[in-house]
Amino acid sequence: MFVDQRFTHLESVRSGISILVSPLRYLVSLPAMSGAWVSEWFDTHNGLVAENRQLKQEQRLLNARLQKMDVLLAENTRLKQLMGASRKLSDEVIISELLSVDQNPYRQLIELNKGSLDGLKDGQAVIDDYGIMGQIIHVGHNSSTVKLISDPEHVIPVQFIHSGMRSVAFGNGSTDELELRYLPATANINPGDELVTSGLGGRFPADYPVASIIEITLDKAHGFKSATARPKARLDSSREVLVIQSREDETAE
């Protein structure tokens, strides 16, 4: 020890012994190192699993919010279209939403979330941003029932835009069709002709879009024509509607 301290003659011997002992030192520390590695691996694995689970939950939440945003965007677009349509009208309107739908071949009704407390009355016409949908047949305090123009018992006076000829359109239980019956055989009508409300009868204000002709049938035996028309309004898909409050109602009030 004295010689090594003074002259460092045993440095090479000590280096050699260190080299020989290092594997033994590694073997002695291997269990502790292995335990640390295993613990670290489990911690990392558990952390990744928890992080993955959290990310999946966040993804589901974001997807749900995105879907809601799509719905709100579509609803906002529909409301803008309705407001755009209402600005074009000379009559006052009340915006309402559908509460329920009762549509089958024998009855075509919808229920609105507005009633007498909101100014709705029996007989008022209901439209969407494309055309006439129907008219109110019953009014409660907070809800109203509307009979669609496609109802088998509904009839609406119409007029051909291009010829000015007047007729009536009957519902037949289908939201895609209206029927025009007993037209003169000489009537100048063609597929694509547009129908609007004629204003006769006082139920529907004049000049609102109703339907367009899609098919014409000639009954030579009886000497008249029949026509099938497709409604302009989206009777089976509109969620927001406009209830027309006519000028006559305001004047009477």
JOZIKA-V61929 format. One record per pair of residues at least 6 apart in sequence whose ideal C-beta (glycine too) atoms are under 6 Angstrom apart, sorted by the first residue. I is the first residue (numbers start at 1). GAP is how many residues later the second one is. Records with the same first field share a line. If there is no record, write none. Layout:
I=GAP / GAP
This chain:
3=6
4=6
78=162
81=48
82=47 / 158
85=44
86=7 / 156
91=114 / 153 / 155
92=153
93=149 / 151
94=149
96=16 / 17 / 18 / 145 / 147
97=16 / 143
98=12 / 141
99=12 / 14
100=11
101=9
102=7
105=68
108=40 / 42 / 43
109=36 / 38
110=36
111=32 / 34
112=32
114=6
115=24 / 25 / 26 / 27 / 28 / 29
116=23 / 25
117=24
120=19 / 24 / 123
122=14 / 17
123=80
124=12 / 119
125=10 / 79 / 119
126=7 / 8 / 20 / 115 / 117
127=6 / 115
128=105 / 106 / 110 / 113
130=102 / 103 / 104
131=78 / 79 / 101 / 102
132=17 / 76 / 78 / 101
133=100 / 108
134=12 / 13 / 14 / 15
135=68
136=8 / 10
137=8 / 10
138=7
147=7
148=87
149=7 / 22
150=21 / 25 / 85
151=20
152=19 / 21
154=17
155=13 / 15
156=13
157=11 / 41 / 43 / 44
158=9 / 11 / 37 / 40 / 52
159=7 / 37 / 39
160=33
161=33 / 35
162=31
163=25
166=32
167=13
169=9 / 11
170=9
172=7
175=60 / 61
177=51
178=33 / 51
180=47
181=45
182=42
183=41 / 42
185=38 / 39 / 40
187=38
191=22 / 23
193=20
194=18
195=15 / 16 / 34
196=11 / 13 / 14
197=7 / 9 / 11 / 13
199=7
205=41
209=23
211=18 / 19 / 20 / 21
212=18
213=14 / 16
214=14 / 16
215=13
216=11
217=9
218=7
